[in-house]
Amino acid sequence: MINRCVFYCRGAVILGNESQDSPAPNANKREQVSRKITQLVDNLPLFPTDINQLLSSAVKPAEDGTEILRLIESDPKLRSQLLALARSYFGRAEDFESIEDAVQHVGVRPFVQLIGISYAREAIQQEFAALKYLNDYVDHSEDIYIATDILGGICSLPREQRQMHALAGLVHDVGRLAIIVADNKTSSRVLGTLWERMVSVVHEEKAELGMDHCDVGARICRRWNFSPIIQEAVLRHHSPIMNGDFSFAGALIFLSHFVSASDPSGEIIASLLSSNVLSKLDLNPVDFEKARDQYESRTQK
C-alpha cells in the first residue's frame, strides 16, 4: 500500500512568506519572479516537428486517425516507443499488438496526447533537474492520473474522454515547477500543503506573483500544443467552480486529490471536500468512497 500522510495534500504549492513591512522590495521581487517565470516558459523546448504535427492533427474535428497512423507507421522507432507507452497507460501488453490496436482501444486523441506528454515529461526531467524533490512531483502526477481515470469511469465517461481527462493529471502541476525554479527555491519540497489550502493557495500565489501555478501550467500546455481539455484541466484544477462557472475537467483533477490521499476516519474529507463539486459531477459520497476503494486497490504493492 502506498504510504500517505493524513493531514497533507500533495497537490498544492508552498511559497515563501514575505514580510508585510516592506512593500517596495516585495513589489520588486514580484516583478522579478514573474519575469523569470515568463522567460522560463518561453524558453522551454518545443517538441520535434513530427510530434507537433501529430498533436495538431489530433485536435482537428474531422480527423479519423488515418493521417496520424500514417505518420506513426512511417517511423519504426516512434512506433515501438508508442506501443510501450500505450501498454503502460492504456492496457496490458497483450492488448496491443499494433498501433492500430492501441488507437482502436483508446481513441486517437488520447493516444496522441500521451505521445506529447511523454515528450513533455522528458523535457521536465531535463529543464527542472535542479529541483531536489522532482521525483515527488512525478509520483504525485502518476497518482492523480490513476485517481482521475477511476473517477472518469465512475462518471461513466466514454473511454476516449476518460483517458483525455486522466492524462491531464500527468501534467497538472507543471506550473509549480516553473514557479519554484523562478523563485530560486530548488531545495524546497515540491509538494505538501495543508488540505484547507487547496483553494486558497492560488489566491496567495496571485497576490504574491500576479499569477498562480495553474495559469503558468496552462501557458506551458499551450506552448506544447496540448488539447483544450488538458489546458482547461490544468488551469482549473484548484478552482473547478469559479464565479458560477463550472469546469468538469478541473473538477475531476481537483477531486482526484482527495481520492488519492489518505484519511482513514473520513473526517478531514467530510469537512473540507465541497459537496458542490461532487454534485456538479453527478456523484455522491458513496461514489466517492467507491473511487477511493478502487484507488487503494490499484496502488497496492
N, C-alpha and C positions, 0 to 999 in steps of 0.2 A: 504494500500500500504506500502511496506517496505520502510523505510526512508533511503536514501543513500546520501553520500557526493559526490558532483560533482567532486571534484578535487583529490579524493583519490581512489586507487585501493587496495582492501583488500587482494590481493594475493601475495604481495611481502614483503620482510623482512627488518627490520630496525636493523642495528648493530651499536654499539657504535663506534665513530670515535677515532682512536688512534693518538697520536701526531707523526708527521713526524720527530721530532727532537731526538727521542730515539729509533733507530732501534734495539738495542740489547734487551731491555725489550719487544718490540713488537714481536720479533722473539721467545723469551721465552714464551710469552703469547700464541702465535700461536701454539707452540708445546704442551703447557699445555691444551689448549681448544680442540685441535684436539685429544689428548689422551683421554680426558674426553668424547668427542663425541663417539669415538670408544668403550670405556668401557660401555657407556650408551646403545649403540645399542646392544652390545654383551650381556648385562645383561637384555635386555627386555624379558619378559616372553614368552615362546613358548606356542602355542595352545595345548589343550588336544590332546592326541594321535588320538582319533576318528575324530577330526576336521582336523588334518593334513592328515589323511588318505583320507578324503573326498577331500581335496584340491589337493592331489597328484593324486587321481583317475581322477579328472575332467580335468586335462591337458593331459591325455593320448588320442592320436588321435582316437583310436578305441572305446573309452568309449561312450556307448549309454545311460548311465544313470541308467542301471539296478542295478549295484552294489551300486551306490550312493543311490538309492531309498531303497535298502535293508538295508543299514547302517542306514539311517534316520528312517525308519519304525520300526527298532528294538529298538528305544529309544523314548518312548512316550513323555517325557519331551522335548527332542530336536525337535520332530515333531511339537509340539504345538508352541514352540518358533519360528520355522522357518515359519510356516504358518502366524503368526502375522507379521513377517518381510516381507514376500512376499506381504502381503496385504498392508503394509505401503509403499513399494517402487515400486511394480510392478502392482498394480491394486486395485480395490475396494474390500471390504470384500466379496461381493457376487461372485467375480470372482473365488475364490479359496475355494473349499470345502475339498480338499485333497492335499497332497504333489504332487501327480501325476498331478493334475490340474495346480499347480504352475510351475512345470517343463515343462509341455506341453506349457504353455502360454509364458514363457520367455526363455526356454532352460536350460539345466542342468548346463552349465558352469557359466553363471552369477548368477544363484541361489546359487551355491556353493561358489562363490566369496563373495556373500552377507553374507553367513554364516561366512566366515573368517573375513570379515570386521566388522561384529557385535562383534566378539571376540576382534578384534584389537581395536575397539573403547572403549570397556570396559578396556582394558589394558592401553590405552591412558589416560582415566579418572583417573586411579589409579597411573600410573607412572609419569604423569605430573600434578598431583593435586596441586602442589606448584605454578603453573602459575596463576597469579591473573586474567588474561583475557582469560582463557582457553575456556570459553563459546563462545567468539568471534570466535575462531578457529572452533568450532563445527558449529556455524551458517554459517560461510563462506563456510565450506565444503558442507553443505546442499545446499547452493546457487549454487555452482559450479556443484554439481550433477544435479540439475534441468536444469541449462543452457546447460550443456553438453548433457543431454538427448534430449533437444529441438534441439540442433544443429545436433545431430545424426539423428533425424527424418528428418530435412531439407536436410541433405546429403543423405537421402534415404537408410540409413544403415538397414540391416535386424535386426529384433527385438533383437536377441541374441547379435550381435555385438554392437548395440546401447546401450544396458544395460551394457555390459562389459566396454565400454569406459566411460559411465556415472559413474559407480561405482568407477572408478579411482578418480573422483572428491571428494569422501568422505575421501580419504587418501592422496591427492596430496601434502599437506603441512606438513605432519607429520615430515619431516626432520627439519622444522623450530623450532618445539618444542624442539627437541634434542639440537639444537644449542643454543637456549635461556637458557635452563637449564644448559648446559655445561658452558656457559659464565656467569653464576650467575646473570642473568637478569630477575628473575622470576616476578618482578613487572612491567616489560616493557609491553607495548601493543603488543599483538601477531601479529596484522595486522595493516596495514595502511601506505602506501608509495605512493609517487607521481607516476602518470601514466608513466612518462618517464623513471622510474627506473625498469619497468617490465623486461627489458632485461639486463640492466647494473648491477642490484643488484647481479646476480650470479657471475659476474666478480669480484665485490667488495668482495664477500664472499670468493672466491677462493684466492684472493690476501691476505686477512686477515687471513684465516684459512687453506688454502690449499685444501679446499673442499667447496661445496655450499650446500644449503638445498635440492636441487634436488638430488645430489649424496647421501646425507645422507638418504633421503626418500626412494630412490631406494634400498639402503642397508637394510633398515628396511623391505621393501616389500619382498625382497629376504629371509630375516630371517623368515618372516611369510608365506613364500611359496605361495605368490600371483602369479597370472598368468603373463606371459611375457608381455601381453598387458598393464596391470596395472603398471608393473615395468617400461615399456617404457614411459607411460604417465606421471608418477611421475618424471622420470629422465629428460624428455624433455619439461616439461610444461612452462618453461621460454625460451627455445631455440628450437622451432619447426623446424627452418631452421638453420643448422649449417654446415659451410664449404661445402655447396651444398647438404648436406643430409637432407631430409625432413622426419619428423616424423608425421604421420597422428594422432596418439594418442596424442602426445604432442600438436599438433596444436588445437585439439578440446578443450583441457583444457585451453590452452593459450587464445583462442578466447572467451571462456566462461566467462573469467574475464571481458571482455568488454561488453558482453551481460548482465551480472548481475549488472553492475554498472550504476549509473545514469549520464546522460549527456544530459539534455533537448535540448540544442541547437545543439548538434551533432558536435560542433566544435572541442572538445578535441579528440573525437574518430576519426574524419576525419583526424586530423593532426598527430595522433600517431599510429593508427592501421595500421599495414603493409598490403598493398594490396596484397603482395606476399602470405601471409598466406591465405587470402580469395581465391585467385585464385588457390592455391595448393589444397584447399578443394573443388574446383569447385563451389564456391559460389561467389555472387556479393553483392553490397551494399543493394540491395532490399531484398535479402535473410537475410542479417544481421538485417535489420530493422524488418523483419518478426519474426526473433528469439527474438528480444528484446520485441516486442509486446506480443508474446506468454509467455515470461518470466514474464512480468508485470502482465499478466492475471493470471498465475498460482500462483503468490506470493501475490496477493491481499488478504487483511484480512478484 
